[in-house]
Each structure stands twice: as structure tokens, then as C-alpha cells.
Amino acid sequence: MLDALIPGLEYLEKLDKNDPKFSFKDMTKAIKEGADYAKTLKSTKGKGAYMGVKVVGIADPDCELIVFIF
């Protein structure tokens, strides 16, 4: 879940405080990129850790939920 949320928060932190030009589309893009990156990782915690490298390339359900919300 954090693999999707952290890029979205980093996008918000990079906004200029004096002239914030917030783009919901850009933030959503950052969140989607984070979720896509999570597909390339081998899970070391939770239920995915029992599967090892078999889960590499499979979407993380929590990350996909965050993408769906945004």
C-alpha cells in the first residue's frame, strides 16, 4: 500500500508553497507508477512472502486499491 501512497505524497511535497499548481491527474499518475513499480518487487512481508519470487509481476492488491480510490 505504501508503495503507491509514498509517490503520491512525494508529488505533494514537491509542490511550490508560494504557487502550488496541484494536478490531481499528475498525482494519480505518480500513484499508478508506484503501484506498477511494486509489481517488480519480491515480497518480503505478509502473505506474499510465502510465495517468494512467484509474486513478482503480479499486482499488489493493496496498491491496486489505492490506484482505484484515486
N, C-alpha and C positions, 0 to 999 in steps of 0.2 A: 504494500500500500504506500509506503514511504517512497518507494522508487518512482511513483507517479506524482506524489504530492510535493516532494522537495524541488523538482524542476519548476513547478508552478510557483512555489514560494520564492525561489531564486529570481524568477522573472519579476515578481512584485518588488523584490528588494532592489533590483537594478533600475527601477523607475526613478526618474529625476524628481526630487522632492519639490522643487520650485515649479516644475512644469510637467506633471505626470500625464503622459499620454497613454492611458490604460487601454489596452485592446484585449477584450475577452477572447477574441479569436487567437491572438498570439499566446495568451496564457494557456488556452486549451491545447494549442499546438505543442507547447513545452511539456504539458502533462502527458499528451499522447506519445511524444518522443521518449519520455521517461518510462512509460509503460512498455513501449517497444524495446527499449534497452533491457528491461527486466527479463524479457524473453531469452536473452542471450546468456543470462547468468545461471550458474549451477546453484540450486537452493542449498543452504546450509542450516536453515532453521525451519521449524514447523513440519507439516506433513510432507512437503516437497523434499525434505532432507532424506527421507526414507527411500525415495526414488532415485536419488543421485543424479547422474547425467541424463537420465531418461526424460527429465522435465525440461531440459534445455530446448528452446524453440517453441515451447508451449506457453500460451498466455497465462499470466498470473491472475487468478480470479479477482483478487482484491484490487490490483492495478486496473483491471478492466472495469470494475465497478466505479472507481474514481473517474475514469475516462467517460463512462456513461453518465455520471452525475453532471460533469462539466460539459 
